[in-house]
């Protein structure tokens, strides 16, 4: 009875935000399947659908954070919050049509645009996935590795991580995501003396200053032979960009094909 009275006097909205993102981590660990030796992942959307009530509860917690509270947080707390919000709201968007969806673009490119539609509330205002990524994350933090962390529910997208991002480990999590993505030869590789990389590096080239120099840091991931790695490190390998596969990153779909 005493606990009930305390809860009545202090509404849930007044509770401190969970920077460990425990609820989101639990859903990810349960429904994200890591494949290709840890370089990629798929999502059990059917399982997420069964646990949608828990997902909705987590999203409500995100939406309950006011901008003035957010501004008091440390940089890493803000970034982890925004990345997790992007990924969780994307999953929820997919679930509104699952299983009758083959790509996030099934929502439309003009009407019903999945990235521009303001379909959720964040920091006290109606918001969109594009606003999180381009209006806040890219604009405010100048961290190119966010491109390895936000997941657009597509096969060619960097993997949805199997745990939530948290401030205390954000640096190591982002670096691991970078190494996972760049070592995935389906998305990035040296072939025939040419560095074939994800379209992400074309779309967001301004985020990767001196791309060839950037790739030189990860030469050992992009090629196996020492001479190939040296070609990348010398920044002399010409770049080309691979086609982007927008098919849904659904674990169940892989068994149906």
C-alpha positions as CSV (number, residue, x, y, z in Angstrom):
1,X,0.0,0.0,0.0
2,X,2.8,2.4,0.9
3,X,4.5,1.7,-2.5
4,X,1.2,2.3,-4.3
5,X,0.9,5.7,-2.6
6,X,4.4,6.7,-3.5
7,X,3.8,5.8,-7.1
8,X,0.6,7.8,-7.1
9,X,2.4,10.9,-5.7
10,X,5.3,10.6,-8.2
11,X,4.1,9.9,-11.7
12,X,6.3,7.8,-14.0
13,X,7.1,10.8,-16.2
14,X,9.0,12.2,-13.3
15,X,11.2,9.2,-13.0
16,X,14.9,9.5,-14.0
17,X,15.5,8.3,-17.6
18,X,17.2,4.9,-17.9
19,X,20.5,5.7,-19.6
20,X,21.3,1.9,-19.6
21,X,18.4,1.5,-22.0
22,X,17.7,-1.9,-20.4
23,X,14.4,-2.5,-22.1
24,X,15.7,-1.8,-25.6
25,X,18.8,-4.0,-24.9
26,X,16.5,-6.9,-23.8
27,X,14.5,-6.7,-27.0
28,X,17.6,-6.5,-29.2
29,X,19.3,-9.5,-27.5
30,X,16.1,-11.5,-28.0
31,X,15.3,-10.6,-31.6
32,X,18.5,-9.6,-33.4
33,X,20.3,-12.4,-35.0
34,X,24.0,-11.8,-35.7
35,X,25.2,-13.4,-38.9
36,X,28.3,-13.6,-41.2
37,X,30.7,-14.1,-38.3
38,X,29.5,-11.0,-36.5
39,X,29.7,-8.6,-39.5
40,X,25.9,-8.3,-40.1
41,X,22.6,-9.0,-38.5
42,X,19.0,-9.7,-39.2
43,X,15.9,-8.9,-37.2
44,X,13.2,-11.3,-36.1
45,X,10.4,-8.9,-36.8
46,X,7.8,-11.5,-36.0
47,X,9.3,-11.7,-32.5
48,X,9.4,-7.9,-32.2
49,X,5.7,-7.9,-33.2
50,X,4.9,-10.3,-30.3
51,X,6.8,-8.0,-27.9
52,X,5.4,-4.8,-29.4
53,X,3.8,-3.8,-26.1
54,X,7.3,-3.8,-24.5
55,X,8.7,-1.8,-27.5
56,X,5.9,0.7,-27.2
57,X,6.7,1.2,-23.5
58,X,10.3,1.9,-24.3
59,X,9.3,4.3,-27.0
60,X,7.0,6.1,-24.6
61,X,10.0,6.5,-22.3
62,X,12.0,8.1,-25.1
63,X,9.1,10.4,-26.0
64,X,8.8,11.5,-22.4
65,X,12.2,13.1,-22.3
66,X,12.0,16.9,-22.6
67,X,14.5,19.0,-24.5
68,X,15.7,20.9,-21.4
69,X,16.4,17.5,-19.7
70,X,18.3,16.3,-22.7
71,X,20.4,19.4,-22.8
72,X,21.7,18.7,-19.3
73,X,23.1,15.3,-20.3
74,X,26.7,14.5,-21.3
75,X,27.5,14.3,-25.0
76,X,27.7,10.5,-25.0
77,X,24.4,10.2,-23.2
78,X,22.8,12.4,-25.8
79,X,24.3,10.4,-28.7
80,X,23.3,7.0,-27.3
81,X,19.8,8.3,-26.7
82,X,19.4,9.6,-30.3
83,X,20.9,6.5,-31.9
84,X,18.7,4.1,-29.9
85,X,15.7,6.3,-30.6
86,X,16.4,6.1,-34.4
87,X,16.7,2.4,-34.3
88,X,13.7,1.7,-32.1
89,X,11.4,4.0,-33.9
90,X,12.5,2.4,-37.2
91,X,11.6,-1.1,-36.0
92,X,8.2,0.2,-34.8
93,X,7.6,1.8,-38.2
94,X,8.3,-1.6,-39.9
95,X,5.9,-3.3,-37.5
96,X,3.0,-1.1,-38.6
97,X,3.0,-3.1,-41.9
98,X,4.8,-6.3,-41.1
99,X,4.7,-9.0,-42.5
100,X,3.3,-7.3,-45.6
101,X,6.4,-5.3,-46.3
102,X,9.5,-6.1,-48.3
103,X,11.4,-2.8,-47.9
104,X,11.1,0.3,-45.8
105,X,10.5,2.2,-49.1
106,X,7.1,0.4,-49.3
107,X,5.9,3.3,-47.3
108,X,6.5,5.6,-50.3
109,X,9.1,8.0,-51.5
110,X,6.8,11.1,-51.7
111,X,3.6,10.4,-49.8
112,X,4.3,8.3,-46.7
113,X,8.1,8.9,-46.9
114,X,9.5,6.7,-44.1
115,X,12.4,8.9,-43.2
116,X,10.7,12.3,-43.5
117,X,7.3,11.6,-42.0
118,X,6.9,12.9,-38.5
119,X,5.4,9.8,-37.0
120,X,6.7,10.1,-33.4
121,X,7.4,12.6,-30.6
122,X,10.9,13.3,-29.4
123,X,12.2,16.1,-27.2
124,X,8.8,17.6,-27.0
125,X,8.0,17.9,-30.7
126,X,6.8,15.8,-33.6
127,X,9.9,14.4,-35.3
128,X,11.2,12.1,-38.1
129,X,14.0,9.7,-38.6
130,X,15.7,12.2,-40.9
131,X,15.6,14.9,-38.2
132,X,17.3,12.6,-35.7
133,X,20.0,11.6,-38.2
134,X,20.6,14.8,-40.2
135,X,19.1,17.5,-38.1
136,X,20.7,16.5,-34.8
137,X,23.3,13.6,-34.9
138,X,25.2,14.6,-38.0
139,X,24.8,18.4,-37.5
140,X,25.7,18.5,-33.8
141,X,28.3,15.8,-33.1
142,X,30.5,15.5,-36.2
143,X,31.0,11.7,-35.6
144,X,31.1,9.8,-38.9
145,X,30.7,6.4,-37.1
146,X,27.1,7.2,-36.4
147,X,26.5,5.9,-39.9
148,X,27.5,2.4,-38.6
149,X,25.1,2.7,-35.7
150,X,21.8,3.9,-37.1
151,X,19.9,1.2,-38.9
152,X,17.5,1.8,-41.7
153,X,16.0,-1.8,-41.8
154,X,17.8,-2.6,-45.1
155,X,20.0,-5.5,-46.0
156,X,22.9,-3.2,-47.1
157,X,22.7,-1.0,-44.0
158,X,25.3,-1.5,-41.3
159,X,23.9,-4.0,-38.9
160,X,21.5,-3.3,-36.1
161,X,23.6,-3.9,-33.0
162,X,22.4,-6.7,-30.7
163,X,22.4,-4.4,-27.7
164,X,21.6,-0.8,-26.9
165,X,24.1,2.0,-27.2
166,X,25.1,3.3,-23.7
167,X,27.2,6.3,-22.8
168,X,29.8,4.4,-20.8
169,X,30.8,2.2,-23.8
170,X,29.8,4.4,-26.7
171,X,33.3,4.9,-28.0
172,X,34.1,1.1,-28.1
173,X,30.6,0.3,-29.5
174,X,31.0,2.8,-32.3
175,X,34.5,1.5,-33.2
176,X,33.3,-2.1,-33.1
177,X,30.5,-1.2,-35.5
178,X,33.0,0.5,-37.8
179,X,35.2,-2.6,-37.8
180,X,32.3,-4.9,-38.3
181,X,31.0,-3.0,-41.3
182,X,34.3,-2.3,-43.0
183,X,35.3,-6.0,-42.7
184,X,32.1,-7.2,-44.4
185,X,33.3,-8.0,-47.9
186,X,29.7,-8.0,-49.1
187,X,29.6,-4.2,-48.4
188,X,33.2,-3.1,-48.7
189,X,36.2,-4.7,-50.4
190,X,39.2,-4.3,-52.6
191,X,38.7,-6.1,-56.0
192,X,40.8,-5.8,-59.1
193,X,42.8,-2.9,-57.6
194,X,39.6,-0.9,-57.1
195,X,38.1,-0.1,-53.7
196,X,34.5,-1.0,-53.8
197,X,32.6,0.4,-50.9
198,X,29.1,1.1,-49.6
199,X,27.0,3.9,-51.1
200,X,27.0,5.4,-47.6
201,X,30.5,6.8,-48.4
202,X,29.1,8.5,-51.5
203,X,25.9,9.8,-50.0
204,X,27.7,11.2,-46.9
205,X,31.1,11.9,-48.4
206,X,31.3,15.2,-46.5
207,X,31.2,13.2,-43.2
208,X,34.3,11.2,-44.2
209,X,36.9,13.9,-44.8
210,X,39.6,12.6,-47.2
211,X,37.9,9.3,-47.7
212,X,40.9,7.5,-49.1
213,X,42.9,8.5,-46.0
214,X,40.0,7.3,-43.8
215,X,40.0,3.9,-45.5
216,X,43.7,3.6,-45.0
217,X,43.1,3.3,-41.3
218,X,41.1,0.2,-41.9
219,X,43.2,-1.3,-44.7
220,X,43.7,-4.6,-42.8
221,X,39.9,-5.1,-42.7
222,X,39.3,-4.2,-46.4
223,X,41.9,-6.6,-47.9
224,X,43.8,-9.7,-46.9
225,X,47.1,-9.6,-48.8
226,X,49.8,-7.2,-47.7
227,X,50.2,-5.7,-51.2
228,X,46.5,-5.0,-51.3
229,X,46.5,-3.4,-47.9
230,X,49.5,-1.3,-49.0
231,X,47.5,-0.1,-52.0
232,X,44.7,1.1,-49.7
233,X,47.1,2.7,-47.2
234,X,48.8,4.6,-50.0
235,X,45.4,6.1,-50.8
236,X,45.9,5.3,-54.5
237,X,43.1,2.7,-55.0
238,X,40.3,4.3,-57.1
239,X,36.8,4.3,-55.5
240,X,33.6,2.8,-56.7
241,X,30.3,2.5,-54.9
242,X,28.2,-0.7,-54.6
243,X,24.5,-0.9,-55.3
244,X,22.4,-0.6,-52.1
245,X,20.1,-3.4,-51.3
246,X,17.0,-2.0,-49.7
247,X,15.3,-5.3,-49.0
248,X,14.1,-5.7,-45.5
249,X,16.7,-7.1,-43.0
250,X,14.2,-9.7,-41.8
251,X,15.5,-12.9,-40.4
252,X,12.4,-14.8,-41.3
253,X,12.6,-13.7,-44.9
254,X,15.9,-15.3,-45.4
255,X,14.4,-18.7,-44.7
256,X,11.5,-18.1,-47.1
257,X,13.7,-17.3,-50.1
